[in-house]
Amino acid sequence: MKNDRQLTPQGTSRRRLLTGWMDRAQRQSESLTLPVVARPPQAVPEPLFSALCDGCAACVDHCPYGLLNINQGKVALSIDFTECDVCRKCTSACQTGALREQMPCDTLLRPQISLSCLGRQDSCRMCTINCPQQALAFSVSTTGDRQLHCDSERCNGCGLCKLSCFHGHISLSPLGEKSLPENTQQLEV
């Protein structure tokens, strides 16, 4: 027999109340997270960067490789056709203090390797050979699988590993958050 019961006004209002709370909680959590965007090598930590960068594009104009662009009013790094050689021209052009010499030269981009990587199956090692920091290495796990490992201490996020992979099996993802150097007095706003 078919159930012809309709929702009562009480049931409808409870449902609306519950979904309203869930929608509100989701909107609040989305508004509290900072965007995950790659920044130039000597960018200050993201909350400070967001406050200092005014989108003037001076650093964009000085990047000899065209890797910088303005995204949502702030400078962003995009490594698609050439690597960042950390020439520091963007830092010297920055007048707002969002890029500073005292910050480490690291974009915080780290390689993510796909499951179809040829290095997992045979002897392709173009990414490890071309890494100027020697931060990448393949190792064999206990199950016999080859895995690419990135030494985050050595890697500066230049992106040459991605560009070295002829088959496009490496992508770069911003990981972690920069922290201020030990001597934070040099970074006072």
N, C-alpha and C positions, 0 to 999 in steps of 0.2 A: 504494500500500500504506500502511496505517495505521502511524504511528510509535507503537509500544507501549512505548518506553523510559520508564522511570520516573526521577524525580530520585533521584540517589544521596544518601546522608547527607552526603557531602562537599559536593555542590552545594547542598543545602538549608542547610547551616551557613554556607557562603560567602554565600549570598543573605541569610540572616538577619543575618550580620555586617555586610554592606554596608548593608542597610536600617536596621539599628540605628545605625550611624554617621551616616547621613543624617538619621534622626529626631532623634538627639541634637543634631546641629549645628543643625537647624532650631529645636528647643526652646530652645537656648542663645541663638540670635540673636533669637528672639522675646522672651526674658526680659530682654535687654539694652536693647531699645528702649523709650523713654519713650512714654507714650500721647500721641496727637495729639488734644488737647482744647483748645478755646478757653478762655482765661483772661480774667479782668477786665482792664480797661485798664492799670492800674499794677502788674501782677503782676511779681514778680522772675523771673529765668530759671528754666525748668522744674525743673532738679535742685534748686535752692534752694527753689523754691515747694513741691515735693513734700515736702521736709524740714520746712518751716515751717508749712504749712497743716495745721491739725488738724481741719478740718471742723466748726468751732464754729457756723457759719452766721450769724455776726453780720453779715457783708457781705450775705448773702442777705436778711436781714430789713430791711436799710437800702436795698436797691435799689428805687427808686420805681416801676420798670417791671416788676419780677418777672423779670428776664433771667437771674438767677443761680440755680443749684441745686447740690445736693451730688451729685456723681457719683463713685462709688468712694472715698468719704471725703474728697474734695477739692472745692473750689468750681469750677464750670464755667460758662461763658457760653453762652447759647443765644439767638440772635437769630432768632425766628420770627414775632413779631407786632408788634414795634416796635424801633426802632433804639436803640443805646446813645448817649446824648448826652454821655457822659463827665462826668457830674455830680460824680464823685469821692466820692460818699457811701459807696461800698463801701470805698474806701481809708481814709477817716476812721474807719470802724467796725472795721477790722482791727486786732486787738491782738497778733497773732502775728508781724507783720512780713512776711507773704507778699505784701501789697500795700503799696507805699510811694510817698510823694509824689515821691521823687527819680527814680522810673522814668518813662519817657515814656508818655504816654496813648495807647497803641496796643494793640489786641486781637490784632494780627497776623493777623486774618481778611482775606482778599483775595477779590475777586469772581472767580468762574469762570463764563464765559458758555457757554451751550450752542450747538450748531451751528444750532438752530432759532430763534435770537434774531431778532426782527423788525428790530432795528437793523442787522443784517447785510444785510437785503434791502430795507428802505425807510427812511423818515425817523424811525422811533421813536428817541427820545433821552431817555426819561424818567429813566434811570439817570444820565446825564451832567448833565441839568438839575437833578436833585435832590441831587446830591452836594455836601454842604456844604464839602468840602475842595477841590472842583474837581480831583479826582484822576483822573477818568475821561475818556477821549476816544476817539472812533472815528477810525480812519485807513484809508485805502485802500492796499492792498498793490500791488505791481507786477503781480500777476495780476488786479487789479480787485476782490478780495475786501475787504469791510469787516471790520475787526478792532477789538475793544474793547481798549484798553490802559489799564492802571492804573499810575499813578505811585506806587510804594511809599513814596517819601519824603513825599508829601503825604497819602496814605491813612492813616487812623487806625483802620480796621476797624469803623466804626460800624454798618454794615449797611443804611444807608438805600437804597443802590443795589438790594439784593435786594428790599426791600419796595416799591420804586418800580416794579419790573417786574411789570406786571399779569398777564403770562402765565407767570411763574415760571421764566424762562430763566436766572436768575442764582442761583448757590449761593455760599456762603461757605466757604472752606477755610482752616484755619490753615496758614500758610506760614512757614518759617524759625524762628529761635530768637532770643529776646531776648538782648541782651548787657547787661552792667552799664554804667552811665554812666561817664564819664571819672573822676569823683571817687568811687571805690569805697569810700572810708573812711566815707562817709555810710551805707553799706549793711551795715556789719559786724554780724554776728549776735551 
